[in-house]
Structures are given as structure tokens and as C-alpha cells.
């Protein structure tokens, strides 16, 4: 499960104004969707300035996430990406469950241009060739126990 989010979107909107922001957001959406589609992800929702997508493999999700910030950089925006691998229940066409909240919390920890993954996702990436650096342990809002988070190194 992948969450993406434009970093500082409210400030950018205020600086650009509604019309220019709408153009940036439209182009952002096209580029993020292209990254999702390239790795056969399934867009499950848009948060206005971000996306939730499901993938059938951890490596595909990380590859898509790694493309996102570079794809939108020339628009003058940065995105953060968080991933968590979990069982997902689809209710009314929307993913549900504690894993959705975990993925969102991991994404919220990411800085501009970062791709963060949960320990569960990291374990599934063994042998994939990705370089992941421990970012630390975090108490994720609303979830019990500290969770280790890893940053994708490029």
C-alpha cells in the first residue's frame, strides 16, 4: 500500500493562487498516476494533493514511489511517499483496516522527496537490490508499539 502527498501544498496554493495551483495539481495527478500505472498499481483514492494505491508486490510499490518525486520536481513541488505491506479489506471500493492507517502514518513521517517503508515492507524487499537505511523507531499515532521505519536510498 502506497500513500503519496505533496509537501507544503497549502503554502504552495497560497503562493500560486487557485488557477495556477489547479494547473500544477492536474499535472501532478497525471505524473503520479503514470508512476502508479507503470508498475501495475491500483489507484484507490485521491486526497486532493496525494494518492493511495495498492500494488501486488512490495518492489513494484517502491519502484513507483521512487519515480514520484523526480516526476513532479520540475513543477516546483515535492512529494513524500510512505509504504506498508498489509492485508487489505475492500469495502465499498475503498481499502479498510489498520494497515491503511499504518501506511498513512509512515507516509506522514517522510520529508520532501523521501520514500519511507515499514519494517514489514522492508522484510519483503530482501534480495530486491534496494538500499534501505533505518530511520528509527516511531510511535505511530493511534497504533500500539514502536514501529521501525526505513528510508529508500538512491
Buried (B, 14 or more C-beta within 10 A) or exposed (E): BBBBBBBBBEEBBEEBEEEEBEEBBEBBBEBBBEBBEEBEBEBBEBEEBBBBBBBEBBBBBBBBBBBBBEBBBEBEBBBBBBBBBBEBEEEEEEBEBEBBBBBBBBBBBBEEBBBBBBBBBBEBBEEBEBEBEEBEEBEBEEEEEEBBBBBBEE
